[in-house]
Amino acid sequence: MFFASYPFAQFQAHKKEINDSISKTLKSGNYVLGDQVKDFEHSFSKFCNVKYSVGVNSGTDAILLSLKALNIGSGDEVITVSHTALATLSAIISSGAKPVIVDLEKDFLTIDPHKISRAITKKTRAIIPVHIYGQVCDMNKIMKIARENKLYVIEDCAQAVGAEYFGKKVGSIGHVGAFSFYPTKNLGAIGDGGMVTTNNKQIANKISRSRQFGWDKNRSTLEHGQSSRLDELQASILNVKLKYLELENKKRINLAKLYRSSINNPEFQFIKSREGCKHVYHLFVLKTKKRDLYLNKLKKEGIYCGIHYALPAHKHNGYQKFCKFKNSNLSITNSICNQVITLPMYPELKSREVKKISQIINSLL
Ligand SMILES: Cc1ncc(COP(=O)(O)O)c(C=O)c1O
């Protein structure tokens, strides 16, 4: 049996080191914002090539706290996409701001920079490009638009830790990067976790305070905050796994290459990988017009594919009324959700398994 992602295999791959690291933390008696979180923040900054990393409770909170740190909230607009996890929109809505939904680049399924320019109003404060599936957005164009219009850029890096845009790591390009360590992610915890990266000391300090009620070092407060700390045990696991991330991303890239060279069924189309950039294949997604038929056929063969995403976030009942959008401007977003199918992709997947899955896909009529 194969699944689209398989976090248990990740645990097994590093079982001894993870267990040892958890045990060390348990013995330390220091369970909240201790050495493990500090070490992880330090290593993560190095990994992303940024000055500051602040560990928080989840990727959703990483976006929410970033918006709050930039004083974005009620009355403001934030431009993003809705071909993403609900989390992206959830965070914007929780901040009080209005998500403004724009369409995707057809080839890459990332935010279309041309559509961003057209959506800017007097209320626009920020852009949240989502590096979907592990593929980086067209950041040069996005940063240029942001500069010209004095907007902040919060990169949603939840699916793309380690991805690069012409040599620059995601999370180091915009004003802020927001990461998730949800167990299925390329760098997954065994529970929830998130990180904010930035080169701006003020933003980093503000988030360090707001993840703990607004406390400064002396536990006095200037502004209100919330409780959103990266858990010490999760950090102890992430400290182990970060060491293997580059290698594991490389394995994903090689498996993706193999899928690309092995699948030749004309009913399936690949999503292009941006030239000069490093795609880290959090998910390996194909397009097909017969998605639901093939999903069932593959399930019968023991291949449990995923759908990312079956419904654009702005069409969810609980979200629609908070968003600004024009469906006639979202033709790619609204059509792609019926075509995408996520194949098994995780570093422990074997080449022969990818070949077998590809063969089965090639035999589908
Ligand atoms: C694109 C995207 N943004 C944000 C998030 C939020 O992360 P978390 O689940 O850690 O809150 C996720 C993960 O689910 C995601 O895939």
The ligand as an SDF file (V2000), in Angstrom:
LIG
                    3D

 16 16  0  0  0  0  0  0  0  0999 V2000
    0.3120   26.1530    2.3230 C   0  0  0  0  0  0  0  0  0  0  0  0
    0.1290   25.9980    3.7990 C   0  0  0  0  0  0  0  0  0  0  0  0
    0.0720   27.0960    4.5650 N   0  0  0  0  0  0  0  0  0  0  0  0
   -0.0630   27.0340    5.8950 C   0  0  0  0  0  0  0  0  0  0  0  0
   -0.1600   25.8050    6.5360 C   0  0  0  0  0  0  0  0  0  0  0  0
   -0.4060   25.8010    7.9850 C   0  0  0  0  0  0  0  0  0  0  0  0
    0.4130   25.0240    8.7440 O   0  0  0  0  0  0  0  0  0  0  0  0
   -0.0630   24.3420   10.1050 P   0  0  0  0  0  0  0  0  0  0  0  0
   -0.8660   23.1290    9.7490 O   0  0  0  0  0  0  0  0  0  0  0  0
    1.2260   24.0360   10.7820 O   0  0  0  0  0  0  0  0  0  0  0  0
   -0.8660   25.3360   10.8600 O   0  0  0  0  0  0  0  0  0  0  0  0
   -0.0900   24.6290    5.7840 C   0  0  0  0  0  0  0  0  0  0  0  0
   -0.1320   23.2960    6.3910 C   0  0  0  0  0  0  0  0  0  0  0  0
   -1.1180   22.7010    6.6240 O   0  0  0  0  0  0  0  0  0  0  0  0
    0.0480   24.7220    4.3780 C   0  0  0  0  0  0  0  0  0  0  0  0
    0.1220   23.6270    3.5960 O   0  0  0  0  0  0  0  0  0  0  0  0
  1  2  1  0
  2  3  1  0
  2 15  2  0
  3  4  2  0
  4  5  1  0
  5  6  1  0
  5 12  2  0
  6  7  1  0
  7  8  1  0
  8  9  2  0
  8 10  1  0
  8 11  1  0
 12 13  1  0
 12 15  1  0
 13 14  2  0
 15 16  1  0
M  END
$$$$
